[in-house]
């Protein structure tokens, strides 16, 4: 019997296709428009990542993993890594349309529409899960208007404790928590900071940093009463990479360089890491990370001028010049005022410049994660090239030159 011909106006993936988010009781149903397993699924609407690495996979690796924040930069990388390794991913998302654009239509992927601040929305999906990788966070490190602060702490602190309680009640054995290297007091080149470092002086003044410190404190208090739950803690550096559709602060910086909107950067530096390497570390932590043990995945320290120079080279535009800190702070003040008038997030802010300047005095080691989890870091030139290719293929940058599409 021949295949039924579809009308010329038919567009796969729209109203004619069965959606691939399912209730917990429909997990085993073919996700690709009702097609039997074994036939190829529709490719993602936006381009896939290049240069994916499988990493080492333990025989004890959790098979069915719930990923919170699955449409964020880190969450999409975790989902991709799970699927690459042949595991089953349950992506917790608030916006299914955004998820359809960003995530592959794969037989091992289920979408759970919900919110980390609403436990009832994701509770059924935890039943039968082998692990939860928690990447969801409310991010306002550089631009933090006061009305956002209650939501920031509710999402980054209270929701974490709620998730741990739900995981215990559902019988999930491990929850991997994503923290940040901003919770660490600075080290030096001779004595880089490691996982034993306390919070930096004045950590309460930065609300995002404070929320991450409070979250770790809350996790330790919870696990003191629930020792059966294993909660490794991963601390990434400044993450860059493909699918930064948000965009994050790194993505905004990438696009501002590519569009020639940013002509200068301060004499500063930071630890820069490919988001795919962080995703691999989270999976390895789910396999073998010790409970309440911190794992720094910071990548390499480099000057900001070197970072934006790599971005400029990847898109074929002149690199921004390096300027003294005072000039950068003055320029950031102008950008903040301009952004308020336009009701848009600024390209750079004074707080962002201060965080980058703090990075000048900070050196951090990822030796524990490299030694115990097998973490490795790809060249950043590859990271920037892959990010540029993704932005071009997605139509966000012109395919022939480094300009806005």
C-alpha positions in Angstrom: 0.0 0.0 0.0 1.5 3.3 -1.1 2.1 6.2 1.2 -0.7 8.8 1.4 0.3 12.0 -0.4 0.1 15.1 1.7 -1.3 18.3 0.3 1.2 20.8 -1.0 0.4 23.2 1.8 1.2 20.6 4.5 3.9 21.8 6.9 5.3 19.1 9.2 5.6 20.1 12.8 2.6 22.4 12.8 -1.1 21.7 13.6 -1.1 18.4 11.6 1.6 16.7 13.8 0.9 15.2 17.2 2.7 17.4 19.7 5.7 15.6 21.3 5.0 16.8 24.9 3.1 14.1 26.7 1.5 13.4 30.0 3.6 11.1 32.3 1.4 8.2 31.3 2.1 8.6 27.6 5.9 8.5 27.8 6.3 5.5 25.5 4.1 6.8 22.7 6.0 7.6 19.5 6.8 11.3 19.6 7.3 11.9 15.9 3.9 12.5 14.5 2.7 9.0 15.4 5.4 7.3 13.4 6.7 4.0 14.6 10.1 3.9 16.4 13.0 3.2 14.1 12.0 5.8 11.5 13.9 9.0 11.6 12.4 11.9 13.5 11.9 15.4 12.1 15.0 17.4 12.4 15.0 20.4 14.9 13.8 23.7 13.3 17.0 25.4 14.5 20.4 24.0 13.8 22.0 21.2 15.9 25.2 21.6 17.7 28.5 20.8 16.1 31.4 19.0 17.8 29.3 17.1 20.5 31.4 14.8 22.6 29.9 11.8 24.4 32.4 11.8 27.3 32.7 8.7 29.4 29.4 7.0 30.4 29.3 4.8 33.5 27.3 1.6 33.5 25.5 3.1 36.5 24.5 6.2 34.6 20.9 7.3 35.3 18.8 6.4 32.3 15.7 8.7 32.8 16.7 12.2 33.8 14.4 15.2 34.5 16.1 18.5 33.4 14.7 21.8 34.9 15.3 25.0 32.9 15.5 22.9 29.7 15.1 25.8 27.3 18.0 27.8 28.9 21.5 27.8 27.6 22.7 25.1 30.0 19.4 23.1 30.0 19.4 22.7 26.2 23.0 21.5 26.4 22.1 18.9 29.1 19.2 17.6 27.1 21.4 17.3 24.0 24.0 15.4 25.9 21.5 13.0 27.4 20.1 12.2 24.0 23.6 11.9 22.5 24.4 9.3 25.2 21.2 7.3 24.5 19.4 8.3 27.6 15.8 9.4 28.2 15.3 13.1 28.9 12.3 14.8 30.5 12.5 18.5 29.8 10.7 20.7 32.3 9.8 23.9 30.4 7.4 26.8 30.8 7.0 27.6 27.1 6.4 24.6 24.8 6.6 26.7 21.7 10.1 27.8 22.6 11.0 24.2 23.5 9.8 23.0 20.0 12.1 25.5 18.4 15.1 24.7 20.5 15.0 21.0 21.3 15.1 18.0 18.9 12.0 16.0 18.1 13.4 12.7 19.6 11.9 9.5 20.7 13.8 9.7 24.0 12.6 13.2 24.8 9.4 14.2 26.7 8.3 17.7 27.4 6.8 18.4 30.8 5.1 21.8 30.8 5.5 23.3 34.2 7.3 25.8 36.5 9.9 25.1 39.2 7.9 27.5 41.4 4.8 25.3 41.1 5.7 21.8 42.4 2.3 20.4 41.4 3.1 21.1 37.7 6.2 18.8 37.7 5.4 16.4 40.5 4.0 13.5 38.3 7.2 13.6 36.1 9.5 12.8 39.0 7.9 9.4 39.6 10.2 6.8 38.0 13.0 9.3 37.3 16.6 8.1 38.0 17.9 11.7 38.5 17.1 15.4 38.3 19.5 17.9 36.9 18.5 21.3 38.2 19.6 24.1 35.8 16.7 26.5 36.2 17.5 29.8 37.8 16.4 33.4 37.7 19.4 35.3 36.4 19.9 38.9 37.2 23.6 39.1 38.0 24.3 42.3 36.0 20.9 44.0 35.8 18.8 43.6 38.9 15.8 46.0 39.3 14.3 45.8 42.7 10.9 44.5 41.7 12.7 41.3 40.5 14.3 40.5 43.8 11.4 38.5 45.4 11.1 36.4 42.3 14.8 35.8 42.2 15.0 34.5 45.7 11.8 32.5 45.3 13.2 30.8 42.2 16.8 30.4 43.2 16.4 29.5 46.8 12.8 28.4 47.8 12.1 26.4 44.7 15.4 24.5 45.1 14.3 23.2 48.6 10.8 22.4 47.2 12.4 20.4 44.4 14.4 18.4 46.9 11.3 17.6 48.9 9.4 16.5 45.8 12.4 14.4 44.7 12.5 12.6 48.1 8.8 12.0 48.0 8.9 10.6 44.5 11.9 8.3 45.3 14.4 10.1 43.0 17.9 9.1 44.3 19.9 12.0 43.1 19.5 15.7 42.3 22.4 17.6 40.8 22.3 21.3 41.7 23.9 24.0 39.5 25.5 26.8 41.6 28.1 29.3 40.4 31.7 30.3 40.8 30.5 33.7 42.0 29.9 32.0 45.4 33.7 31.5 45.9 36.1 33.9 47.5 38.9 34.8 45.0 42.1 32.9 44.8 45.4 33.9 43.3 47.5 32.5 40.4 49.8 30.9 43.0 47.0 29.6 45.2 43.8 29.3 43.1 40.5 29.0 44.9 39.0 25.5 45.2 35.7 24.0 46.4 36.6 24.8 50.0 36.5 28.6 49.5 34.0 30.6 51.5 31.8 33.2 49.9 33.6 36.4 48.8 33.6 39.5 51.0 30.4 41.5 50.4 28.6 38.7 48.7 25.2 40.0 50.0 25.5 43.1 47.8 25.0 41.1 44.6 21.5 39.6 44.7 22.2 36.8 42.2 25.4 35.7 44.1 23.5 36.0 47.4 20.7 33.7 46.1 23.2 31.1 45.0 25.0 31.2 48.4 21.6 30.9 50.2 20.6 28.0 47.9 23.7 26.0 48.9 23.0 26.7 52.6 19.4 25.5 52.1 20.6 22.3 50.4 23.0 21.4 53.2 20.2 22.0 55.8 17.8 19.8 53.9 20.2 17.0 53.4 21.1 16.9 57.1 17.5 15.7 57.6 17.3 13.6 54.4 20.7 11.8 54.1 19.3 9.3 51.6 19.2 12.0 48.8 22.4 12.5 46.9 23.0 16.1 45.9 26.2 16.9 44.1 26.8 20.6 43.5 28.4 21.9 40.2 29.8 25.4 40.0 30.2 26.6 36.4 32.3 29.5 35.1 31.0 32.0 32.6 29.2 29.8 30.0 29.3 30.4 26.3 28.1 28.3 23.4 25.5 27.5 20.8 21.7 28.0 21.3 22.1 31.0 23.5 18.7 32.3 22.3 17.9 34.1 25.6 20.4 35.5 25.3 22.5 35.3 28.5 25.0 38.0 29.4 27.5 36.0 27.3 25.1 35.8 24.3 24.4 39.6 24.6 28.1 40.3 24.6 28.6 38.0 21.6 25.9 39.6 19.6 27.0 43.2 20.5 30.5 42.4 19.3 29.2 40.7 16.1 26.9 43.7 15.4 29.7 46.2 16.1 27.7 47.8 18.9 30.5 47.4 21.5 33.7 49.2 20.7 35.6 48.8 24.0 35.9 46.5 26.9 37.5 47.0 30.4 40.9 45.7 31.3 39.3 42.7 33.1 39.2 38.9 32.9 37.2 35.9 33.9 36.9 32.1 33.7 35.2 31.2 30.5 33.8 27.7 29.7 31.9 26.0 26.9 28.4 25.2 28.1 28.6 21.7 26.6 31.5 20.9 28.8 29.4 22.0 31.8 26.5 19.8 30.6 28.9 16.8 30.4 30.1 17.6 34.0 26.5 17.6 35.3 25.8 14.2 33.8 29.0 12.8 35.3 28.1 14.3 38.7 24.7 12.5 38.4 26.6 9.2 37.9 29.3 9.4 40.5 29.3 12.8 42.3 29.3 12.7 46.1 26.5 14.3 48.0 27.1 17.9 49.0 30.5 17.8 47.3 31.2 20.8 45.2 32.7 20.5 41.7 34.1 23.6 40.1 33.8 23.6 36.2 35.2 27.0 35.6 37.1 26.5 32.3 40.0 28.8 31.5 40.8 32.3 32.8 41.5 34.8 30.1 41.4 38.5 29.6 38.1 39.9 28.4 39.9 41.4 25.4 41.0 37.9 24.4 37.4 36.6 24.8 35.8 39.3 22.6 38.8 39.0 20.2 37.9 35.4 19.7 34.3 36.3 19.1 35.3 39.0 16.6 37.5 36.5 14.8 34.6 34.0 14.6 32.3 36.4 12.9 34.8 38.4 10.9 34.6 41.9 12.5 37.2 44.1 14.2 37.7 43.4 17.9 36.7 45.9 20.5 39.7 47.8 22.1 40.6 47.5 25.7 40.1 50.6 28.0 40.8 51.4 31.6 38.2 50.4 34.2 37.1 54.0 34.9 36.3 54.6 31.2 34.4 51.2 31.1 32.3 52.2 34.2 31.4 55.6 32.7 30.4 53.9 29.4 28.3 51.4 31.3 26.5 54.2 33.0 25.5 55.6 29.6 24.4 52.2 28.4 22.2 51.7 31.5 20.5 55.1 31.0 19.9 54.4 27.3 18.5 50.9 28.0 16.0 52.4 30.5 14.8 54.8 27.9 14.4 52.0 25.4 12.9 49.6 28.0 15.5 47.0 27.0 18.3 45.2 28.9 21.6 47.1 28.6 24.5 45.6 26.7 26.7 46.3 29.8 26.1 47.6 33.2 28.2 49.0 36.0 27.6 45.9 38.1 28.6 43.8 35.2 31.8 45.7 34.8 32.5 45.4 38.5 32.0 41.6 38.3 34.4 41.5 35.4 36.9 43.6 37.3 36.7 41.3 40.3 37.7 38.5 37.9 41.1 40.2 37.5 41.9 39.2 41.0 40.3 35.7 40.8 41.9 32.4 39.9 39.9 29.2 40.4 40.9 25.6 39.8 38.7 22.9 38.2 41.2 20.2 39.2 38.7 18.2 41.3 36.1 17.9 38.5 38.9 17.0 36.1 40.2 14.4 38.4 37.0 12.9 39.8 34.5 13.4 37.1 36.8 13.3 34.0 35.9 16.8 32.9 37.8 18.3 30.1 37.6 21.7 28.3 37.5 22.2 24.6 39.4 25.1 22.9 37.4 28.4 23.2 38.0 29.1 19.5 35.8 26.1 18.8 33.2 27.4 21.2 33.0 30.8 19.5 33.0 29.3 16.0 30.2 26.9 16.9 28.2 29.8 18.5 28.7 32.0 15.4 27.6 29.1 13.1 24.5 28.5 15.2 23.5 32.2 15.2 23.9 32.4 11.5 22.0 29.2 10.8 19.2 30.4 13.1 19.0 33.7 11.1 20.1 35.8 14.0 23.3 36.9 12.3 23.8 37.4 8.6 25.3 34.3 6.9 27.9 36.2 5.0 29.2 38.7 7.5 29.2 39.5 11.2 26.1 41.7 11.2 22.5 41.5 12.4 20.2 39.6 10.1 
